[in-house]
């Protein structure tokens, strides 16, 4: 079965997220570990998380995906901002280890804000080395980025450099965002096979653990991060049909981050299920 879901809010609790996912035909979902703008995480009710785990087992859910706050910048020039990123990462991973073991934790690598790419990567590696350790159930995923401003992670080589420098690379993986890679200049519309070959040769497809499915409001190689609904942007619906059915991608979980409410997500999930080839 196609493992597909969307981004849901934790405000109503973990079990309710699972119920919402079921109500729109999803078999997985993504959630923020805390307010997406940062701040202190709410205390998790362990019984609520246990009820979600039971629901997931009963309904054959694929693995979920946790997402770090957007405001984290582990490669900031400001040491206080970097210190906050380390604190949030450590707290969130510790929480996931306990309540939803095996749920990957997705992060944006950050922006080097004029320090240069090498300095930015060094800062990211230093943060990751504080929490990535052998045997830890929570794998950290680095998201592919669009390349706006001084973002780190818009080129596969940058993600490979981060993974190659950490002490325990086995604890890392990648989440590929379709809008971001297309905006970064990887032509997943006309040359999906070629892009995947590049990814495999530079990073390794064995490190690809999740895909964010988003169309793009802006053209190819625009280096913008503007998500569109599936089939309503410059990537187009037919490209998504090829992506979800590609033999090297079809077994991965897909997460919609399109500008939608629940009815819109339900429509997109239904559209994509209709073209997924068993």
HELIX and SHEET records of a PDB file:
HELIX    1   1 UNK A   10  UNK A   12  5                                   3    
HELIX    2   2 UNK A   14  UNK A   23  1                                  10    
HELIX    3   3 UNK A   46  UNK A   58  1                                  13    
HELIX    4   4 UNK A   79  UNK A   99  1                                  21    
HELIX    5   5 UNK A  117  UNK A  128  1                                  12    
HELIX    6   6 UNK A  156  UNK A  165  1                                  10    
HELIX    7   7 UNK A  169  UNK A  171  5                                   3    
HELIX    8   8 UNK A  178  UNK A  184  1                                   7    
HELIX    9   9 UNK A  192  UNK A  202  1                                  11    
HELIX   10  10 UNK A  205  UNK A  207  5                                   3    
HELIX   11  11 UNK A  237  UNK A  245  1                                   9    
HELIX   12  12 UNK A  262  UNK A  275  1                                  14    
SHEET    1   A 9 UNK A   4  UNK A   8  0                                        
SHEET    2   A 9 UNK A  28  UNK A  32  1                                        
SHEET    3   A 9 UNK A  65  UNK A  67  1                                        
SHEET    4   A 9 UNK A 104  UNK A 107  1                                        
SHEET    5   A 9 UNK A 140  UNK A 143  1                                        
SHEET    6   A 9 UNK A 172  UNK A 177  1                                        
SHEET    7   A 9 UNK A 208  UNK A 213  1                                        
SHEET    8   A 9 UNK A 253  UNK A 256  1                                        
SHEET    9   A 9 UNK A   4  UNK A   8  1                                        
SHEET    1   B 2 UNK A 215  UNK A 216  0                                        
SHEET    2   B 2 UNK A 227  UNK A 228 -1                                        
END                                                                             
